[in-house]
Amino acid sequence: MKPHETTLLSRDQQGLFSAFIGDGRPLLLFTGLSIVLSGGFALFLAATGHFLPHDTQFLGMTAEELCTLHECRIVRFMIHDRVAFGGALISIGLLYMWLAEFPLRRREAWAWWLFALSGLLGFGSFLAYLGYGYLDIWHGLATLILLPCFGLGLFRSAALLPRPLRLQSLFQPALPLGWKSPLALGRLCLLLTALGMSGGGLTILFIGMTQVFVPQDLHFMGLLPADLQAINPRLAPLIAHDRAGFGGGVLTTGITIFFSVWCAAPSRSLWQTLCLAGCIGFATAIGIHPLVGYNDLIHLAPALLGAVMFAVGIGLCYKPMVRKPQYPGQTSK
């Protein structure tokens, strides 16, 4: 029997589920795609100005009814959080798909550890509901469906990697830090942007679990927490859920970008993924503000600074990573 015939026969003997699961990467790709679609759905829903059915049931009022109060500023504030969250989800999903298709396919251990770390943060942020008391049924259901898929993908893909599987691979830079070349300076800008995103996401997550609002939020709505309590005592927990979810998304995006830039060899696919994820994330987080009329510069300053630094970094990296890539794909660490 010829070698290719033996291969075909062995594939025919393979079970259906094992064929779909493969080495675990198809499940991780599916997780990334599902997160992208979830982010797109969040953007679509925000664009329509409607709440999800369980949100309406929890509040006991529709978005249209709430919009009749205080010049619709409460609803517009909620929409601004949900659009930013949708953009963060799309960014995470794109980065996950790149990680599964490129570095993990090349058996780079750091990519596996990054999946594990970011997944722990992203899926774990769902537990923030314990701080604000609103259990989002749809969010919980999506987590229950995706988490086993993600976990099985991690388990199966671990077999791809050389042993022992060391966490230290996540802290080994692909290139030394510096600023004496466009690529080095661009990477530094991207790393600083990612650190800023991680810190900002952690702050938003903490605020969502505790005080919910910053002074600029209340000024935009023209309300105090006591006023929101008087309108509907369930408004603050629902808004806190949106804030914490957005914070968890930004934190996960920042961590994923940081270690992707830190560990991955510069390449065209990495640049394209970073550019697309960053543009979508910053465009939604910043662009929604003028659309809803929330134009406080103090509130927007961190995002604007991050966007500028990201644009500088991605611009400096364009030529060495896309037009004249100097570094081929990296082998496993």
JORA-V121600 format. One record per residue. N is the residue number from 1. RES is the residue in one small letter. SS is DSSP state (H for helix, E for strand, L for the rest). PHI is phi in whole degrees, -180 to 180 (none if undefined). NEAR is the number of other C-alpha atoms within 12 Angstrom. Layout:
n/res/ss/phi/near
N/RES/SS/PHI/NEAR
N/RES/SS/PHI/NEAR
This chain:
n/res/ss/phi/near
1/m/L/none/8
2/k/L/-73/8
3/p/H/-57/9
4/h/H/-69/10
5/e/H/-70/11
6/t/H/-64/12
7/t/H/-63/13
8/l/H/-64/13
9/l/H/-65/13
10/s/H/-66/13
11/r/H/-69/16
12/d/H/-64/13
13/q/L/-79/13
14/q/L/-74/15
15/g/L/-70/12
16/l/H/-60/11
17/f/H/-69/13
18/s/H/-66/19
19/a/H/-68/17
20/f/H/-72/20
21/i/H/-74/25
22/g/L/57/25
23/d/L/-89/27
24/g/L/100/33
25/r/H/-65/41
26/p/H/-58/31
27/l/H/-68/34
28/l/H/-71/44
29/l/H/-63/36
30/f/H/-63/30
31/t/H/-61/40
32/g/H/-61/34
33/l/H/-63/27
34/s/H/-63/29
35/i/H/-68/38
36/v/H/-60/30
37/l/H/-65/24
38/s/H/-63/30
39/g/H/-65/34
40/g/H/-63/28
41/f/H/-66/23
42/a/H/-62/36
43/l/H/-66/32
44/f/H/-62/20
45/l/H/-65/23
46/a/H/-64/31
47/a/H/-65/24
48/t/H/-79/18
49/g/L/77/27
50/h/L/-106/27
51/f/L/-94/33
52/l/L/-70/25
53/p/H/-54/17
54/h/H/-73/20
55/d/H/-65/27
56/t/H/-61/20
57/q/H/-64/17
58/f/H/-65/25
59/l/H/-76/25
60/g/L/78/20
61/m/L/-156/25
62/t/L/-87/23
63/a/H/-62/31
64/e/H/-63/20
65/e/H/-67/21
66/l/H/-69/27
67/c/H/-70/23
68/t/L/-75/16
69/l/L/-102/22
70/h/H/52/19
71/e/H/56/19
72/c/H/65/22
73/r/H/-69/28
74/i/H/-66/39
75/v/H/-65/34
76/r/H/-64/36
77/f/H/-65/42
78/m/H/-66/42
79/i/H/-62/38
80/h/H/-65/38
81/d/H/-67/42
82/r/H/-73/44
83/v/H/-66/43
84/a/H/-62/41
85/f/H/-64/48
86/g/H/-60/43
87/g/H/-64/44
88/a/H/-64/49
89/l/H/-62/45
90/i/H/-61/42
91/s/H/-62/45
92/i/H/-61/49
93/g/H/-61/43
94/l/H/-64/40
95/l/H/-64/48
96/y/H/-64/47
97/m/H/-65/35
98/w/H/-66/39
99/l/H/-59/43
100/a/H/-71/40
101/e/H/-85/29
102/f/L/-112/32
103/p/L/-65/40
104/l/L/-70/41
105/r/L/-62/31
106/r/L/-84/27
107/r/L/65/30
108/e/L/-88/39
109/a/H/-64/39
110/w/H/-61/42
111/a/H/-65/53
112/w/H/-64/48
113/w/H/-65/35
114/l/H/-68/39
115/f/H/-57/46
116/a/H/-63/32
117/l/H/-67/25
118/s/H/-67/36
119/g/H/-64/38
120/l/H/-61/25
121/l/H/-71/30
122/g/H/-67/41
123/f/H/-70/34
124/g/H/-67/25
125/s/H/-65/35
126/f/H/-60/38
127/l/H/-70/25
128/a/H/-61/35
129/y/H/-59/30
130/l/H/-64/19
131/g/H/-84/25
132/y/H/-117/30
133/g/L/86/24
134/y/L/-113/32
135/l/L/-93/25
136/d/L/-77/31
137/i/H/-64/19
138/w/H/-65/18
139/h/H/-61/29
140/g/H/-64/22
141/l/H/-66/15
142/a/H/-62/21
143/t/H/-64/27
144/l/H/-64/17
145/i/H/-79/20
146/l/H/-79/27
147/l/H/-61/29
148/p/H/-62/22
149/c/H/-62/27
150/f/H/-65/38
151/g/H/-64/28
152/l/H/-67/26
153/g/H/-62/35
154/l/H/-63/36
155/f/H/-62/24
156/r/H/-69/25
157/s/H/-73/37
158/a/H/-60/31
159/a/H/-68/23
160/l/H/-72/27
161/l/L/-96/29
162/p/L/-67/20
163/r/L/-104/15
164/p/L/-77/14
165/l/L/-85/22
166/r/L/-98/20
167/l/H/-65/20
168/q/H/-59/17
169/s/H/-61/28
170/l/H/-73/31
171/f/H/-111/23
172/q/L/-97/24
173/p/L/-72/25
174/a/L/-68/28
175/l/L/-138/22
176/p/L/-68/20
177/l/L/-68/23
178/g/L/-179/16
179/w/L/-149/17
180/k/L/-92/13
181/s/L/-140/17
182/p/H/-56/22
183/l/H/-65/35
184/a/H/-64/27
185/l/H/-68/27
186/g/H/-65/33
187/r/H/-60/46
188/l/H/-62/31
189/c/H/-62/34
190/l/H/-67/40
191/l/H/-64/34
192/l/H/-67/30
193/t/H/-60/40
194/a/H/-64/38
195/l/H/-63/30
196/g/H/-63/31
197/m/H/-63/41
198/s/H/-63/35
199/g/H/-65/27
200/g/H/-65/33
201/g/H/-63/35
202/l/H/-63/31
203/t/H/-65/28
204/i/H/-63/34
205/l/H/-60/41
206/f/H/-66/29
207/i/H/-63/29
208/g/H/-61/36
209/m/H/-81/34
210/t/L/-120/24
211/q/L/-86/24
212/v/L/74/33
213/f/L/-114/35
214/v/L/-103/24
215/p/H/-54/18
216/q/H/-64/20
217/d/H/-62/32
218/l/H/-67/24
219/h/H/-65/20
220/f/H/-63/29
221/m/H/-77/29
222/g/L/69/21
223/l/L/-137/24
224/l/L/-107/21
225/p/H/-54/26
226/a/H/-66/15
227/d/H/-68/18
228/l/H/-63/26
229/q/H/-62/16
230/a/H/-71/13
231/i/H/-68/23
232/n/L/-163/23
233/p/L/-65/20
234/r/L/-98/26
235/l/H/-67/36
236/a/H/-60/36
237/p/H/-61/34
238/l/H/-68/39
239/i/H/-66/43
240/a/H/-61/37
241/h/H/-61/43
242/d/H/-63/43
243/r/H/-65/46
244/a/H/-65/46
245/g/H/-63/50
246/f/H/-64/48
247/g/H/-61/42
248/g/H/-63/45
249/g/H/-66/49
250/v/H/-67/47
251/l/H/-60/42
252/t/H/-65/45
253/t/H/-62/48
254/g/H/-61/44
255/i/H/-63/43
256/t/H/-67/50
257/i/H/-65/48
258/f/H/-58/35
259/f/H/-74/40
260/s/H/-67/45
261/v/H/-70/49
262/w/H/-69/34
263/c/H/-97/39
264/a/L/-84/44
265/a/L/-65/36
266/p/L/-56/38
267/s/L/-155/32
268/r/H/-63/27
269/s/H/-65/29
270/l/H/-65/40
271/w/H/-61/38
272/q/H/-62/23
273/t/H/-68/34
274/l/H/-61/48
275/c/H/-63/33
276/l/H/-66/27
277/a/H/-64/37
278/g/H/-67/43
279/c/H/-63/27
280/i/H/-66/34
281/g/H/-62/45
282/f/H/-72/39
283/a/H/-63/31
284/t/H/-73/37
285/a/H/-66/41
286/i/H/-93/36
287/g/H/-64/25
288/i/H/-69/31
289/h/H/-63/30
290/p/H/-65/18
291/l/H/-68/20
292/v/H/-99/28
293/g/L/87/24
294/y/L/-96/30
295/n/L/-114/22
296/d/L/-69/23
297/l/H/-69/17
298/i/H/-64/15
299/h/H/-66/24
300/l/H/-86/23
301/a/H/-55/17
302/p/H/-60/25
303/a/H/-67/33
304/l/H/-65/27
305/l/H/-62/24
306/g/H/-63/34
307/a/H/-65/34
308/v/H/-64/23
309/m/H/-65/29
310/f/H/-64/40
311/a/H/-62/27
312/v/H/-63/25
313/g/H/-63/35
314/i/H/-70/40
315/g/H/-70/27
316/l/H/-66/28
317/c/H/-84/36
318/y/H/-61/30
319/k/H/-64/21
320/p/H/-69/28
321/m/H/-97/34
322/v/H/-112/24
323/r/H/-79/18
324/k/L/-136/15
325/p/L/-59/20
326/q/L/-97/19
327/y/L/-128/20
328/p/L/-74/21
329/g/L/-57/24
330/q/L/-89/25
331/t/L/-84/23
332/s/L/-65/29
333/k/L/-102/30
